[in-house]
Amino acid sequence: MILHSVESGTGAPVALLHGLFGQAANFATIQRRLSATHRVIALDLRNHGASGHAPDMSYAAMAGDVVETLRTRDKLPCALVGHSMGGKVAMVAALQAPEAVARLLVSDIAPVRYPPGFRDLARAMAAIPLHPGLTRAQADAALADAAAPGVRAFLLQNLRFGAVPNWRIDLPAITAALPGLEDWSEPAAAPYAGPTLFVAGARSDYIRPEHRAAIRALFPRARFVTVKEAGHWVHADNPSGFAAVLEAYLAAG
């Protein structure tokens, strides 16, 4: 699948992959800053944003979309940056097509299985009554028991309001895929030998010390950085700190 993308800047290519329920626009601040020195391509993963919908949301399929899209746009090899679900997509892309990935940055996720954490959110989103005239305040109230205000605002970016409210994302396909997205199945490929940086939020526990053995088995050149004043959404919680880490990593050559 060829994915929708937002491109800006000139220079060596850098591709940005969002997390679950996200979209390319989530990286807008980072993209603007990086565009001064790089050609930055922010992608909408399948079933998200303005990209196409499909029932298969395996990491192999999504990684294939990313490589196919960037190859079609003549942006390979590139630096590949992924957050959360997008980080797992980026890891699989690097393992499946190492020649396509010049360097890899994985933001606040590890190649491990995680416990269910988004299923209640998906159910709450599906339960919003999409009646004509639905307002953002009504939709926000419908999610109040399931999520904090900041998370509700993030999720509601995916809801189109108007005469016939509807979800921009393929919510049924994403919901059905959640068990697989929480999991991790290692591709039948050799470890990725390129430069790799794992970035964690200081207030997040997604990347733990006990994960490092699994990380280094697949990414032997992995290094680790923690961004202060950030939780799981590192690039949103501390955009200047995340951007500084990313810029230094890209400048390392």
Phi, psi and omega in degrees: 000132174277123186269151172291140181219158174238120184244146176201160176083178177223154180124197180297140186283142174228127179251138184244129182241122182282174178264187181302136181066013181261193180197169182305323184297342178298337181262017188302316181296315179295320181297316179300318182291316182290335185296345177292337185230351185220157168275113188252128181240109175264127186251145166269117177291161183304145182069011180229155175055227181260011178278167182290166180251146178201148182290331182279114176241031175295154178296327177297317180294317182291322176295322176299321176301314184298311181295317179299316181296313181291326176293318178299325180270009178056046182243023179245147354287157182220164167281134185242125183238126180223139178252131174055241177306319177296332175292321176293321176299315180297319179298315180294320178300317180294323180286322182280326184224067185299331179293342182273344188244109181288322175201158190232134171235124181246122185257111170055051174201154178232162179279067182218167174279137177248151176292158179304130181224349185238000185293320178295323178296316180298318179295319179295321178296317180294336183275352178297124180287111185274064181272154177305137180085005177305132179258162178298322180297320178294317179295320179297317179297325180294337180262000190300325181281347186257338188206156175288162184307315181296320178292321178299317179298320178298313182294321185285354170297340183270358184256125175271128177262169181135201183299322179231088180300142179202158179277132175290323178281162173271082186299318178299318180294319179295316180300316179296331184273352188305317179303320178289325180290329177288336187270180175213124174239120184291129175298150177282075184212162177289159175304151177279122187268359183279172178299137184218133178234127174256123183249125180245149170278137183298332181262011182249151176244023181289325176250113186247160178305323181289350177276346190295327179295317178295322179296311185289337176295328181262331184228079188297341179262016184296137169240165187228136179224143175245132179261124180293158174055039180218143172259217184295322179274072190302313185290339177268324182287321180219073185299323181290321178293317178295316181297323180295319177297314182295317179298317179295322181293317180292326181286345182292343177076000000 
